[in-house]
Amino acid sequence: MRRVRKGEEPPCLDNVRWEVVRIEHESRALLQEEGDPAPLENSVLDDRWAEVKDNCKSALRKALVRDQDGLCAYCGGRLKPDALDPNQLMKIEHFVPRAADRDLILDWSNLLGCCPGRYRDLDGQIVEHCDSKRTDYEPGPPPRGLLHTHPVNSPVSPDQLFTVNVTAKGAALGSIIPATPEASADLKELNLNAPRLVENRAEAIRRLRVQLRNAGPRARQLLQRTHTTATTPGPEGLPPYAHVIAAYTARKLQQYNVRA
């Protein structure tokens, strides 16, 4: 997980908010006019997200891809906003679940772009991660289905709370080591150490190691270029698992006394 910096929201989202206000106002006025004893909360839409039409969802996906440099907010895999296969299409995630806080359903800072979050392992079993793995919200106590680390608003940068092991020591290469109990809970809730995710991160490191060995005396220049690529978005955003490559190259550059 890494920091997400929000850009401007698509205009259609504000249009939806105004439409929700209009619908709920008219419903409230009708209840009062008819002397209906039902509580005014009954005039509130059950799911405001249902008012977001497909064309607006498409605009939201594109804006989320822009803000997240083309990567999933949780695992860092590539987002596919235009995939025709629904199993490949990116998802629009509500960091605070819709059932937990109705007022945040249409809040731009609460929306994140996530990968489909599921694959079949070698035994044919479906493995879920990221948004797809999240527990359904229950108010509790204690509440279930909530996360602690917000990629947008977290006081501590997520990459400091979720450290990827980029060495051959200790935990498995490519596995995430949480820094706090809260990060550990989020790691489990999102299943960010799912076997394929660990392998994808490890493979990114192994490929770079081979390139560095082949680079010989030009290894430092290759490290600097690779670090720049992993931290500076291009036309297509950042490469998948860029945060892993950035951490690895920064560590290796320290060995050359070069500040990343």
C-alpha angles and dihedrals in degrees: 000000000000140000117288118204113203122226128192115317120239111266091235091070092063089046089056091050091054091047090052090050090051094048094047093045092052091046091050092048091051092052091051093045092053093044090237109178092211113118115265089242085077088071091064115098113253092225118014089187089072088071091064105097126210096260090054092047088054090053090048092052092052092049091048091050089051094050094043096045090243095302136116111262092230112031102019095235122143117282120221109202095171101041113141091204106080088211089063099038116110118247131231106231128201106215089200102042118248090241091054100056122008092191091064096052092095097030110123094213090056094057121090135175115239137180118247087267101212140092140160117253125216090277092054093251119141113243118196129201142161114019093350092061097052118120117244110261118262121176094222132153092269098030118231130208098037127123129215103204115067112195089213106035106025110129089219118053109255093230087064092052096044109045117187114219104237097172134075090243129095115345122032116287109268096018121129120241113202118221099206139026089253091053089048090054091050091047090056094042092054095035090225090165092060107146096250093049091050090048093048091053092045092049091053088055094045092052091052091048090056091049091050092051090050092047092064111177090005092062094108093054090048090051092051093049093046092048090051091050091050094050105033115068116228129195090292094042119240128334117262113280090012091157089062094051091045091054093046096047092045090054093048093047089056087064087061090047088245118139112228 
